[in-house]
Amino acid sequence: MSGYRELRVWQEGKSLAVSVYEMTDDGFWKSDWGLRDQIRRAAVSVPSNIAEGEARNSQRDSVRFFQIALGSLAELSTQLEIAFEIKYIDESLHTLVQQRIENLQKSLGALVKCRSKQF
């Protein structure tokens, strides 16, 4: 592994995206392609922006892409809240995924703070 693949936040973000794809592969999600596709795009955006940020040649650019990933996590959290309220996911799954998002937000926020001090 090299570069972004070594970052724990990228590993967790990728794992979260895979989980979201699996979660949205059946049931109500089959007929609601709008919310399904939006939630999947937000989930994939997280590790993608982390990877792109880590590949940049400046700390300032890296931090900007990490902040975009944080925005995608907020978007994903909101979409999951909607999915829960319209009963696409049950409370236990909603709680589990929201906890994963919150943990990733904390870790990524700490990385942003650390990298921001470097410029």
Secondary structure, DSSP 8 states (H G I E B T S, - for coil): --GGGG-HHHHHHHHHHHHHHHHTSSGGGGT-HHHHHHHHHHHHHHHHHHHHHHHSSSHHHHHHHHHHHHHHHHHHHHHHHHHHHTTSS-HHHHHHHHHHHHHHHHHHHHHHHHHHTT-
